[in-house]
Amino acid sequence: MPTAQDVVLEFVVRSDGSVGEICHTGRGDEKLVDSVHGYLATCRFKPSVRGPDNPIAVKMIVPFSFRPEWTPPPWWTESR
């Protein structure tokens, strides 16, 4: 049975909420890293702020976990 895989990426959320530099931390399969990198490039975040109206850039180090596709057991129904 396949097991879960984790990818850890470091990236910057710029003061406008866009994602800036994305770095692979060396942990994770390259194909998954490429997928997450592509996903992050399309994301917009709510910027962090310092004070009432001063958006700032922040560095994020985030693990992304990938699990094998879940197959419901025979007794499972949609109503659960």
C-alpha positions as CSV (number, residue, x, y, z in Angstrom):
1,M,0.0,0.0,0.0
2,P,1.4,3.5,-0.9
3,T,2.3,5.7,2.0
4,A,2.0,9.5,2.6
5,Q,4.7,11.8,1.3
6,D,5.6,15.2,2.5
7,V,7.1,18.1,0.7
8,V,8.6,21.1,2.6
9,L,8.9,24.4,0.7
10,E,10.1,27.8,1.8
11,F,8.5,30.8,0.1
12,V,7.9,34.5,0.6
13,V,4.4,36.1,0.8
14,R,5.0,39.6,-0.5
15,S,3.3,42.6,1.0
16,D,0.7,42.6,-1.9
17,G,-0.2,39.0,-1.1
18,S,1.5,37.4,-4.1
19,V,4.0,34.6,-3.7
20,G,7.6,35.5,-4.3
21,E,10.7,33.3,-4.1
22,I,9.9,29.6,-3.7
23,C,12.7,27.3,-2.5
24,H,12.8,23.6,-2.1
25,T,14.2,22.6,1.3
26,G,15.5,19.3,0.0
27,R,12.8,17.3,1.6
28,G,10.3,15.7,-0.8
29,D,9.9,14.0,-4.2
30,E,10.8,16.4,-7.1
31,K,7.6,15.7,-9.0
32,L,5.6,16.7,-5.9
33,V,7.8,19.8,-5.4
34,D,7.1,20.9,-9.0
35,S,3.3,20.4,-8.4
36,V,3.3,22.5,-5.2
37,H,5.6,25.1,-6.8
38,G,3.1,25.5,-9.7
39,Y,0.2,25.7,-7.3
40,L,1.8,28.3,-5.0
41,A,2.6,30.5,-8.1
42,T,-1.2,30.9,-8.6
43,C,-2.0,31.6,-4.9
44,R,-2.9,35.0,-3.4
45,F,-2.6,35.4,0.3
46,K,-3.9,38.0,2.7
47,P,-0.8,40.0,3.5
48,S,0.6,40.2,7.0
49,V,0.5,43.6,8.6
50,R,2.6,45.5,11.0
51,G,0.6,48.2,12.6
52,P,-2.8,49.2,11.3
53,D,-2.0,49.8,7.7
54,N,1.5,48.5,7.0
55,P,1.5,45.3,4.9
56,I,4.8,43.3,5.2
57,A,6.5,40.4,3.4
58,V,6.9,37.2,5.4
59,K,8.8,34.0,4.9
60,M,6.8,30.8,5.2
61,I,8.2,27.3,5.7
62,V,5.3,24.9,5.0
63,P,4.9,21.1,4.8
64,F,2.5,19.8,2.2
65,S,1.3,16.3,2.8
66,F,0.2,14.0,0.1
67,R,-1.8,10.9,0.9
68,P,-2.7,8.0,-1.3
69,E,-6.2,8.2,-2.8
70,W,-8.7,7.1,-0.2
71,T,-10.9,4.2,-1.2
72,P,-14.1,3.8,0.9
73,P,-14.7,0.4,2.5
74,P,-17.7,-1.6,1.1
75,W,-20.0,-0.6,3.9
76,W,-19.4,3.2,3.4
77,T,-22.3,5.3,2.1
78,E,-22.5,8.9,1.0
79,S,-24.8,9.8,3.9
80,R,-22.0,9.3,6.4
